[in-house]
Amino acid sequence: MNDTSTSQRRLALVIDADNAQPSLIQPVLLAAASRGRVTVRRIYGDWTSPNMTSWKAHLLDHSIRPIQQFRIVGGKNATDSAMIIDAMDLLHSGLVDGFCIVSSDSDFTSLARRIQESGLFVMGVGRRTTPVAFQRACEEFVFTDDMRAAPSATSSSAKRRPAERTASASPAGAAPARVEAPRKARSTQPDAQVLDLLSQGIRSATDEDTGWAGIGRVGQIVRQYEPGFSNKDYGHASLSGLLESHPELFRLRKGEEIKEGGRVLVDVFQPGDRVDVIGISILSGAHMALVPRILELLKANAQEHVKLFVGGIIPEEDVPRLLEMGVVGVYGPGALSETYIADIRKAVLGSAA
């Protein structure tokens, strides 16, 4: 997924507005960007319909070209036909090397199959309820059920002073004018939207076999979605430095640890991934062999923040050596549970309470 040929692949993103969710446009775009350069962005629908209102702000924000298709006959979906005709024109134009079809509609099954027959890449994006025929007609299918919407920014209109809202109010009956938000000033800390963008970019670039993403590819995907993104805005000379400043969200592996020519790999903590303490009980007397290996694995997986507690049949002369290695607490036979529970709380929370 992350090789050079993939990053140079030109993709056409075609969206069926009747069968896609505006709130998921960010992860959809990032998923497409992880499979190539999205050079064409089009969305199809009847834009005179009130049902399309929720899409309009997203079209401007993400530079997606809306294609108008009136409903000629009630109950008939003319949008599908327009989208298929447009896709065939693009197919024969030679301007793209693949397609990303965003829809859960089986009407695009033949289109996907025809694109594959022409030797071009085709991926589908839709719900898990998408008919299997359409899923299997694509070379790859990504489920929107596995995506999550980006955190919404606070409404700019809510932040404006009353006088500003009055001055920019539209005449009665007229469509409200879109107020362009000014570019944010440089900040020392990325906000929730930036961190979510980075997380989504990492997930899109993650190799399914290793579970890790190359940080260079992550940068390419994020900048495809947000060309103005720069890690220097947040005081870091590199993207890896920015990610390392948030160990609660990201974990990195570097150089000889991964044996991949010095590349930096990155992963995102999933809900439930976070572990602060590991406690082991060793009765075999193998603690001097096992503990160093555990600490080595924690370091190799960027988990050095994890506190290690050891209990079991441990000679007193080994206790100082274990503590010197990095073990936080060592407990022999007869240790009270209240003692090590208090020590764990102190290590994690910073107090014995």
Protein Blocks (a to p, Z undefined) as FASTA:
>chain_A
ZZmklmmpccdddddfklccfklmmmmmmmmmmnoccfbdcddddfkbfklmmmmmmmmm
nopacdddddfbghiafklmmmmmmmmmmmmnopagbdcdddfbfklmmmmmmmmmnopa
cdddddfklcfklmmmpmbdcdfklpccddddddfklmpcfklmmmmpccehiacddddd
ddddddfbdcfklmmmmmmmmmmmpcfklopacfklmmmmmmmmmmmbcfklnopabfkl
mmmmmmmlbccdehjlnonghiacdddddehkacfbdcdddfkopmmmmmmmmmmmmmmn
opampccddedjddfklmmmmmmnopabdcdehiafklmmmmmmmmmnopaZZ
